[in-house]
């Protein structure tokens, strides 16, 4: 009899745990909703775990993720690093702050895409055109040895299956560009359709971890504060 009561108690305990887990899952907001808002990149580490935040911050890396999936950011240098790698990035480092001149509060655009409910992967697409206009990006691509056929463009860098995790207090978010991530780089034709941009191999992007902290001010205030 005691054994039966004990087993019955175990069943009730397990059932209660499953119910509690299901209720917790129900009350958590969708990952997409938790990602929305203004985020400042607190640090970036490369595949070796080295902190490279200072190398990609001019003066700071920040994102504004909107409910409609659009992004505005000061992430141009970071995306250049991810796409072209540290050796090529070093070649253009001295010109980066001139091209991505965020002191004018002109930002890079992009989009993010993610499924409903709780997710641990999303797609990040960042548009690079340089600031101001395409000519600035052309200058950087020319310094990287990109051929003339691929210069006069706006490039859409899409990274699919980027890892995402958010802290329990929803104030810290981590992105992982890792071995599960794949990339495609596009330009657009005169009708706005994507056309593959073959100016740089898509398999050469850098794995890294990006840690972001939620901000209570808008993007321009984050930039202005970093300039002081």
C-alpha positions in Angstrom: 0.0 0.0 0.0 2.8 2.4 1.0 4.5 1.6 -2.3 1.4 2.5 -4.3 1.1 5.7 -2.4 4.7 6.5 -3.1 4.4 5.8 -6.8 1.2 7.8 -7.0 3.0 10.7 -5.3 5.8 10.5 -7.9 3.4 10.6 -10.7 1.6 13.6 -9.3 5.0 15.4 -8.8 6.1 14.7 -12.4 2.7 15.8 -13.7 2.9 19.0 -11.7 6.4 19.7 -13.1 5.2 19.3 -16.6 2.2 21.5 -16.0 4.4 24.2 -14.4 6.8 24.1 -17.4 3.8 24.4 -19.8 2.5 27.3 -17.9 5.9 29.0 -17.9 6.2 28.5 -21.7 2.8 30.1 -22.1 3.6 33.3 -20.1 6.9 33.9 -21.8 6.6 36.6 -24.5 7.6 35.6 -28.1 11.3 35.8 -28.7 10.6 38.4 -31.4 8.9 40.7 -29.0 11.7 40.4 -26.5 14.2 41.3 -29.2 12.4 44.6 -30.1 13.8 47.9 -28.8 17.2 49.6 -28.6 20.2 47.5 -27.8 23.8 48.5 -27.3 26.6 46.0 -28.0 28.5 45.6 -24.8 31.1 43.3 -26.2 32.0 41.2 -29.2 34.2 38.1 -29.1 35.7 36.3 -32.1 35.8 32.5 -32.6 38.8 32.3 -30.3 37.1 34.1 -27.5 39.1 37.3 -27.9 37.3 40.6 -27.2 37.2 42.7 -30.4 34.7 45.2 -29.3 37.0 48.2 -29.7 37.9 47.1 -33.3 34.3 47.4 -34.5 32.9 50.4 -32.4 33.0 53.8 -34.0 32.1 55.1 -31.5 29.6 52.3 -30.5 27.6 49.5 -32.0 23.9 49.7 -31.4 20.7 48.4 -32.9 17.1 49.5 -33.0 14.9 46.5 -33.8 11.3 47.4 -34.6 8.1 45.4 -34.4 7.8 45.3 -38.2 11.2 43.6 -38.5 13.2 46.6 -39.6 16.6 47.5 -38.2 18.5 50.7 -38.0 22.0 50.5 -36.5 25.6 51.7 -36.2 26.8 48.2 -37.0 28.5 48.9 -40.4 32.1 48.3 -39.0 30.9 45.1 -37.2 29.3 43.7 -40.4 32.4 44.6 -42.4 34.5 42.6 -39.9 32.1 39.6 -40.0 32.0 39.5 -43.8 35.6 40.2 -44.7 37.5 38.9 -41.7 40.3 40.4 -39.5 43.1 40.5 -42.1 41.0 42.3 -44.7 39.4 44.5 -42.1 42.8 45.7 -41.0 43.3 47.1 -44.5 40.4 49.4 -44.2 40.5 50.1 -40.5 41.9 53.7 -40.9 39.0 54.6 -43.2 36.2 53.0 -41.3 35.3 55.9 -39.1 35.2 58.3 -42.2 32.8 56.0 -44.1 30.5 55.1 -41.2 30.3 58.6 -39.8 27.6 58.0 -37.2 28.2 61.4 -35.7 25.8 62.7 -38.4 23.1 60.3 -37.0 22.7 58.6 -40.4 22.5 54.8 -39.8 22.7 51.5 -41.6 19.4 49.8 -42.3 18.4 46.1 -42.3 15.8 43.6 -41.3 15.4 40.6 -39.0 13.2 37.5 -39.4 12.1 35.0 -36.8 9.3 32.5 -36.2 6.6 32.9 -33.6 6.7 31.8 -30.0 10.0 30.8 -28.4 12.9 30.6 -30.9 16.7 30.1 -30.6 17.6 31.1 -34.2 16.8 34.0 -36.4 17.9 35.7 -39.7 19.8 38.9 -39.7 20.0 41.0 -42.8 22.1 44.2 -42.8 22.4 46.6 -45.7 25.7 48.3 -46.3 25.9 51.4 -48.5 28.4 53.4 -46.6 27.7 56.8 -45.3 26.9 59.0 -47.1 25.8 57.0 -50.1 27.2 54.3 -52.2 30.5 56.0 -53.1 31.8 55.5 -49.5 31.2 51.8 -49.6 32.8 51.7 -53.1 35.9 53.2 -51.5 36.2 50.4 -48.9 35.5 47.7 -51.4 38.1 49.1 -53.7 40.6 49.0 -50.8 39.7 45.4 -50.2 40.5 44.5 -53.8 36.9 43.9 -54.9 36.7 44.0 -58.7 35.1 46.8 -60.6 32.1 44.6 -61.6 31.0 44.4 -58.0 31.7 48.0 -56.8 28.8 50.3 -57.5 26.2 48.5 -55.4 24.3 48.5 -52.1 25.0 45.0 -50.6 22.4 43.1 -48.5 24.3 40.7 -46.2 21.9 38.0 -44.9 23.0 35.7 -42.1 20.6 32.8 -41.6 20.3 30.7 -38.4 22.0 33.2 -36.1 21.7 31.9 -32.5 19.8 34.2 -30.1 19.3 33.9 -26.4 17.8 36.4 -24.0 18.3 36.7 -20.2 15.5 36.1 -17.8 15.2 39.8 -17.0 15.1 40.6 -20.8 17.9 43.1 -20.4 20.7 41.1 -22.1 20.6 39.4 -25.5 23.3 37.3 -27.1 23.7 36.6 -30.8 25.9 33.7 -32.1 27.2 33.6 -35.6 28.5 30.1 -35.6 28.9 26.8 -37.6 25.1 26.6 -37.9 24.9 30.0 -39.6 24.9 30.4 -43.4 25.2 33.6 -45.4 24.0 35.0 -48.8 24.9 38.4 -50.2 22.6 40.2 -52.6 22.2 43.4 -54.5 18.9 44.5 -56.1 17.9 45.0 -59.7 15.9 48.0 -61.1 12.7 46.2 -60.0 13.9 45.7 -56.4 14.4 42.0 -56.8 17.3 40.3 -55.1 20.3 39.4 -57.3 23.2 37.4 -56.0 26.3 39.6 -55.3 29.4 37.6 -56.0 31.9 40.2 -54.9 33.1 38.1 -51.9 32.8 34.4 -50.9 29.9 33.8 -48.6 31.7 31.0 -46.8 34.4 33.3 -45.5 32.4 35.1 -42.8 33.7 35.2 -39.2 32.1 33.3 -36.4 31.6 35.5 -33.3 29.4 36.1 -30.3 27.7 39.5 -29.9 26.4 40.5 -26.5 23.8 43.3 -26.4 22.3 45.3 -23.4 18.8 46.8 -23.5 18.7 50.6 -23.5 16.0 52.9 -22.2 16.8 55.7 -24.6 16.6 55.9 -28.4 19.4 55.1 -30.8 20.6 58.6 -31.4 21.0 59.2 -27.7 23.1 56.0 -27.4 25.4 57.4 -30.2 25.6 60.9 -28.7 26.4 59.5 -25.3 29.3 57.4 -26.8 30.8 60.5 -28.4 31.2 62.3 -25.1 
